[in-house]
């Protein structure tokens, strides 16, 4: 199942109105555009709350979001609610999507999961649009690593370099483009527990990509028991006019339930199960094209343990 998500396309929606609905109405009913019988109907009855994560009596789980931080919300150009349909694959729900953006526009999109239903394999996201300057300010004022695009610039040890980019001033007709993409899981208190990040810089002369630098990174929050069992980094030419890079990672935590304060198997089943918790980042792909457009794609799923306490966030520019 593939769905699309925003890189730059936002309806004219008030930031405050969307956040007010998110905070005031557990069901977000006023934002729903679904028709009866689609599974998007929502209950407003809270069955349980754990570290800010709300478990509704109809199977939906609602998550806090960094986009609900006042500083972050006030720096956003747009925030809009989006509904996403995933697909069951035997180990849980898989969410996969791709979209493209003009990297010269200077727009950064941050997508944050705010609700999930494992039974129907549906999720709701807040999509926020920032200028590069504003998201850098948000990262600086909140200290949130998920908002910090400069982190991708520190991945040189993970870089694969083909034909070092040429100084544009020395070639006359050469243009250089850069794009970032990061996929994350967060725990109830917004700590990033696993992430895969890609950064791609490519040179273009005429309609040809003449060289690129690819930076990739897999990371995890080891302090609470997360480990990375696999990190695969790839890159190459797609055509003479496009290059790509990708990072895939498999993460697990055998003590995640305990690390978030759930000490018994009986209690853990309410949050997804017991035992090891898994987060799989099967795609964090960036494709750079000769016209300055970047295609960004992701594929994620979570399973086992207390996986319902994990949520997905993405940032791309």
C-alpha positions, 0 to 999 in steps of 0.5 A: 500500500502506497500513499503520498505525503506533502513536500510542498502542497498545503491547503490554506489552513490556520495553524492555530485552528488545526492545533486547537482541534488537535489539543481540544478534541481527542477524536479530531472529529472536526477535521474528518473528511471521511465518509461513513463506513470507511473506518475513520469514525472516531470515539471521544472516550479515553480508555487509558492514558500513559505518558501523554499517549491516549488510548481510545475505547475504539482502538485508536491511539493518540500521540503528542507531537513536537508540532504542538509545541507553541514555539514550533507551531508559531514558526510554521507557515502551514499545518494541516491534518492528513489521513493515511491508509497503511497495509497489514503485512503479517508483522503489523502495519506498513506505511509507505509513501513518496513525493517530490519537491523543488529543492530550490524553494527552500521549503522544509516539511515536517510530518508527525504522527498524532493518531494510529489504529492498528486494527484498521491500519490507519494513521493521522499526521500533522504536516507542517511547512517551514522555511529553512530559517524558521525550522533552524530557529525551532530546533535551536529554541527547543533543542529537538534533534528531529528538527535539526537539519544540520545533523545531516552535515555531520555524517561525512564518515558515512558518506559514499562519494562519486565524482566529487562535486565541482566548484560551480564558479569554476565551471560556469554552467554547473548547478549544485543541489542538496536535499535531506530526508529523515525518518524517525520513531519517537517514544511517549516523551518525544525521545527519538528512539531510532532514525535513518537519515539521508543527504544528497548533494548533486552537480548538474551540467546541462541536463546531466548529473555529473557527480554527487556526494551521498551521506547516510546514517542509522542511529538509535537511542542506546540509553534506553536499550535500543540497538541497530541490528542492520544498517544498509546504505546504497547510492548510484545513478538512476539515469544520466539525469538522476542519482539516488541514495538510501538508508535502511535500518532494523532496530530493536529493544528487548527492554523497551517496555521496562524502560518506559515504566511498564513492568509486567506482561499484563500491563504491556499487552495494552500497549502492543504486547510484551518482549522485544519491540521492533522498528523497521526503516525499510526505505529512506530514499532520496533521488536527485534529478537534473532539474533540481527536483528531489524525490523522497520516499519512506517505508516503515513499520513497528511490531512486538513489545510495547510498539503502540507507544512508538510513533513515526515522524519524518522531515524532508527538504 
